[in-house]
Amino acid sequence: MAKTKIFIIFSVCILFLIITPVTGKTIESLTFRINAGVGTTIIDLPTALDWNEGYFEDWDKLNVRVNIQCEFLDFSSFRLGVEVGYNRLYYYYVRVPWVPSPIIYEGTISPINISALGSYMFNDEIFVQVGIGPYIYGDGVVMGIKGALGYRIPVGENMAVPISLVGDVNFGDGTPISFGLTVGFEYKLSLSKSK
């Protein structure tokens, strides 16, 4: 599993190093964002975990997400970048009847995602984002997609507070769909020298 994670991270880094010369674009600025938020996850837990519904003694579908984003290629109103995120999807506590004593299964499902990210700015405040990439679980890797509709509140020349409605679909067991609200901090670093 560790080799798989290293391979995926290495592949994503190489991909982004290749994108820059292929597109003929130079990196003029870097936009960094850190976002955190809560929401819920839509999933049929008994089907996803392949247990009888009566075995579930406790569960929750609270979605907690934290991500770091960096956008570095600028195509006018469209920017490309990468996102690395933590996405807590759900918790379960299952008691399976067994002789002489029941078997307990408990876990919190929280994949890490590494996504190619595209952002389109309608104006200085409103933006949409789409992302695609691997979601890394403790026992495997699946692909997933995300989307966000956001509003930026400028707090300085290079800083803003983004507020976003975010949704993810990843193709793990039960195909969990999570959505919620995030709030973050954005900083734009200009790399080109003004003339």
N, C-alpha and C positions, 0 to 999 in steps of 0.2 A: 504494500500500500504506500509506503514512504517513497518508493521509487516512482510510482505512478504520480504522486503529488509533485515531486521534483521535476519529472518529465513535463507535466502540464505547465508548471510555472516557467520552466525554461523555454518551452514552445511558445508561450504567449509573449515572453520578452523578445524572442527572436522575431516573431511575427511583427511586432511593433517597430523593431529596428529596421525591418525590411520595408514596411509601409512608407516611411519617410522618403527614401530615394525613389521608390516606384512612383509615388504621386508627384514627384518633382517639387514638393513643398518643403520649405525650411521652417523650422520651429521658431516662431516669432514671440510667442508667449506661452506660459504654462498657467492653467487655471486649476487650482487645488480646491477640493471640497471635502469636508467631513460631515456626514449626515447621521442622525440617529432618530429612531422613532418606534412606534408601536402600532399594532393592528391585530388582525386575526388571520387564521389559516383555514381554508376550506379543504377538508379531506374526510373521507370515510375511514376512520381508524381501524375498525374491525377488518375491513377488506384489505387495507394497506398492510396491516400487520399479520393478517391471516389467522385471527383468533376469533372465537365466539364472542359476541357482544356482551354476554353475561359475565365474561371473565374480567371485564374492565371495571376496576373499583375506583379509579381516579384518573382523570386526564384533563388537559386544557389545550386550547388551540390558540393561546396567546402568541402573537408574532412579535418578536423584538429584533430590530435590524440596526446594524451599524455598518457604514461603508466609507471608504476613502476613494475619491475619484481624482483623476488627473487628465485634463484635456490638453492636447499639445499640437494638433494639426487643425489649422483654420481654413475653412472654405467659405468665406463671407459669413453668412448666418449659421452655417453648419460647422460643428467641430467634432473631431474624433479624439478618443482617449481610451482610458482603461479604468476599470473599477475593481476593487478588492473588497469583499464584504462578508460579514457574519450575519446569518439569518436563522434565528431560533424559530422553528416552525411549530412544534408541539411537544407535550410531555404526556407520558402514559405510565400507569401502574396497573399491571395485570396479574391476577392470581389464578393460575391454572390448576384445577383439581387433580390431585395425584395421590396415590397411596404409597407411603404412609402419611406424607404431608404435602400440601400444595406447593407448586413451583411459582416463584415470584419473578416477574420480569418488570423492570423499571428503566425508563430512559428518557432523555431529552434529545430530540432530533434537531441538530443545528449544523447545516452544511456551510461551508465556506465557498463563496463564488469568486471567480476571476473572469471578468467579462470585457469584451470589446464594447466600447460605449460610444454612442453618437448622440449629440445634442443639437437641437435646432432652436434658435432664438427668434421668436416672432417679433420681439422688440427688446428693449433693455430690461424688461421685467418678466415677461412670460416666455417659458421654454417648455419643450418636450424632450424626453430622453428615451432611447431604446438601447438595450444591451443584449448580448448573447454570449454564452460561454459555459464552461464546466462548473458544476456544483459538486463540491467534494464532500462526501459523507465518510463516516468512519469505516464503512465496509464497501465503498465503491464510488464511482464517479458517473454522473449523468449530465446531460445538457439541460440548459434552462434559458429562458428569455425573461426580460423585464421591461417595463415601461413606466414612465413617470410624466406627470404634468406638474409643472412648478411655477412658482412666483418668487422673484428675487426682490428683496428689500435692500437697496443700496445703503451702506453705512460709511462710505468713504469713496475715494476715487478708485481704489483697487479692491475694495471689500464689499461683501453683501451677505445677507442672511437669506438662504433659499428655503422655502417651504414647499414641500412636494406631496402629492398624492401618488403613491407608488404601488405597483403590482408586480408579482413574480409568478411564473409558472415554471416548475422544474419537473423533469420527467422521471423522478424517483418513484418508490413504491406508493401507489395511491394517487400519483400526480398531484402533489400539494399545490394549491393556489393561495398565495398570501398577498394581502394588501393592507395598506395602512397609511399613516401620515408621518412624514419626517421633517425635522428642522435641522439646519446645519449652519456651517460657516464657510464662506468662499473667499479665496484670495487669488488675485490675478497678478502674476509676475511677468513683467515685460522683459523680453530678452533682446529686442531690437533697439539699437541706439537711435534716438531722435536726431534728426539732422538740423 
